[in-house]
Amino acid sequence: MKTDFKLTESEEKLAEIIWREAPITSPSLVALAKRELAWEKSTTYTMLKKLGDKGVVRNDNALVTVLLTRDELATRQSRDYIIKFFGGSLPNFITSFIGHANLTHEQANEIMKMIDEFVERGGNR
């Protein structure tokens, strides 16, 4: 299983169906992909294999189940991005983000509340 958490557009399209419908049989998934994406059976199985290789789903005995939820995938992709572009520094990311975006008072308060709750829980002990 690879740990590449970047999905192609096609992989994301199939993952969205799986996240919505799982657990689902692979024949049912093929039918949904044909109806919703106009994909042939071979395309669906190719994308399903790629998602399996990336550890997002499992296809076992024609039953497709989720191994990595949408939120878990987003968390891993976010961490990978911050490591790649900001040396793993969340403060550097936030500084860059705030410097290039209009942050509302409500958003700033929400971020401060999240930090306060993290500190109250004892951080990453």
DOBA-820663 format. One record per residue (C-alpha): residue number from 1; x, y, z; residue in one letter. Coordinates in Angstrom, 2 decimals, m for minus. Example, Ala and Ser with C-alpha at 12.3 -4.5 7.8 and 13.67 -1.06 7.14 Angstrom:
// residues 2
REC    n       px       py       pz  res
REC    1    12.30    m4.50     7.80    A
REC    2    13.67    m1.06     7.14    S
This chain:
// residues 125
REC    n       px       py       pz  res
REC    1     0.00     0.00     0.00    M
REC    2     1.38     3.40    m1.00    K
REC    3     1.17     6.42     1.21    T
REC    4     0.57     8.89    m1.63    D
REC    5    m2.45    10.84    m0.47    F
REC    6    m2.81    12.95    m3.58    K
REC    7    m5.74    11.73    m5.66    L
REC    8    m6.25    12.42    m9.32    T
REC    9    m9.51    14.05   m10.39    E
REC   10   m10.83    10.67   m11.59    S
REC   11    m9.86     8.96    m8.34    E
REC   12   m11.63    11.70    m6.38    E
REC   13   m14.81    11.25    m8.43    K
REC   14   m14.93     7.53    m7.67    L
REC   15   m13.93     8.06    m4.04    A
REC   16   m16.85    10.47    m3.59    E
REC   17   m19.27     7.77    m4.75    I
REC   18   m17.66     5.18    m2.50    I
REC   19   m17.68     7.48     0.54    W
REC   20   m21.36     8.17    m0.08    R
REC   21   m22.43     4.56    m0.71    E
REC   22   m20.00     2.29     1.20    A
REC   23   m20.08    m0.50     1.86    P
REC   24   m21.00    m1.28    m1.73    I
REC   25   m20.51    m4.27    m3.98    T
REC   26   m18.14    m3.71    m6.86    S
REC   27   m20.84    m4.55    m9.46    P
REC   28   m23.11    m1.93    m7.88    S
REC   29   m20.22     0.54    m7.92    L
REC   30   m19.65    m0.16   m11.62    V
REC   31   m23.33     0.53   m12.31    A
REC   32   m23.24     3.80   m10.33    L
REC   33   m20.05     4.95   m12.06    A
REC   34   m21.61     4.18   m15.43    K
REC   35   m24.75     6.16   m14.55    R
REC   36   m23.08     9.10   m12.77    E
REC   37   m19.74     9.35   m14.56    L
REC   38   m20.42     7.59   m17.88    A
REC   39   m17.52     5.24   m17.12    W
REC   40   m17.01     1.79   m18.54    E
REC   41   m16.44    m1.18   m16.24    K
REC   42   m12.70    m1.25   m16.98    S
REC   43   m12.28     2.42   m16.02    T
REC   44   m14.08     1.90   m12.73    T
REC   45   m11.97    m1.13   m11.84    Y
REC   46    m8.76     0.70   m12.80    T
REC   47    m9.64     3.64   m10.54    M
REC   48   m10.79     1.27    m7.79    L
REC   49    m7.42    m0.50    m7.89    K
REC   50    m5.59     2.82    m7.69    K
REC   51    m7.67     3.85    m4.68    L
REC   52    m6.91     0.49    m3.11    G
REC   53    m3.18     0.85    m3.78    D
REC   54    m3.28     4.26    m2.07    K
REC   55    m5.02     2.79     0.98    G
REC   56    m8.23     4.76     0.54    V
REC   57   m10.53     1.76    m0.01    V
REC   58   m10.50    m2.01     0.07    R
REC   59   m12.13    m4.29    m2.49    N
REC   60   m12.41    m7.69    m0.85    D
REC   61   m14.56   m10.42    m2.36    N
REC   62   m16.41    m7.82    m4.46    A
REC   63   m17.25    m5.70    m1.41    L
REC   64   m15.81    m2.18    m1.43    V
REC   65   m15.23    m0.61     1.98    T
REC   66   m13.64     2.64     3.12    V
REC   67   m10.21     2.56     4.75    L
REC   68    m9.63     6.31     4.76    L
REC   69   m12.52     8.74     5.19    T
REC   70   m12.77    12.02     3.30    R
REC   71   m11.80    13.90     6.49    D
REC   72    m8.82    11.63     7.16    E
REC   73    m7.63    12.08     3.59    L
REC   74    m7.99    15.88     3.85    A
REC   75    m6.01    15.87     7.10    T
REC   76    m3.17    13.87     5.56    R
REC   77    m3.13    15.99     2.41    Q
REC   78    m3.05    19.16     4.54    S
REC   79    m0.14    17.88     6.61    R
REC   80     1.75    16.83     3.49    D
REC   81     1.20    20.30     2.00    Y
REC   82     2.42    22.09     5.12    I
REC   83     5.49    19.85     5.31    I
REC   84     6.27    20.33     1.62    K
REC   85     5.77    24.08     1.35    F
REC   86     6.29    25.36     4.90    F
REC   87     8.85    22.95     6.33    G
REC   88     6.17    21.48     8.57    G
REC   89     5.62    24.81    10.32    S
REC   90     1.95    25.51    10.97    L
REC   91     2.74    29.06    12.16    P
REC   92     4.52    29.76     8.85    N
REC   93     1.50    28.42     6.96    F
REC   94    m0.92    30.55     8.98    I
REC   95     1.27    33.63     8.51    T
REC   96     1.30    33.05     4.77    S
REC   97    m2.44    32.40     4.66    F
REC   98    m3.37    35.44     6.71    I
REC   99    m1.05    37.61     4.66    G
REC  100    m2.82    36.67     1.43    H
REC  101    m6.42    36.28     2.52    A
REC  102    m9.07    38.42     4.12    N
REC  103    m9.60    36.87     7.53    L
REC  104   m12.80    37.98     9.24    T
REC  105   m13.01    38.61    12.98    H
REC  106   m15.28    35.59    13.27    E
REC  107   m12.70    33.37    11.55    Q
REC  108    m9.90    34.76    13.73    A
REC  109   m11.98    34.10    16.85    N
REC  110   m12.73    30.56    15.67    E
REC  111    m9.01    29.87    15.17    I
REC  112    m8.16    31.34    18.59    M
REC  113   m10.88    29.20    20.20    K
REC  114    m9.47    26.07    18.54    M
REC  115    m5.98    26.92    19.84    I
REC  116    m7.31    27.60    23.35    D
REC  117    m9.14    24.24    23.37    E
REC  118    m5.99    22.48    22.16    F
REC  119    m3.95    24.06    24.96    V
REC  120    m6.63    23.21    27.58    E
REC  121    m6.53    19.55    26.48    R
REC  122    m2.79    19.54    27.08    G
REC  123    m1.63    19.76    23.48    G
REC  124     0.12    16.80    21.90    N
REC  125     1.34    15.06    25.01    R
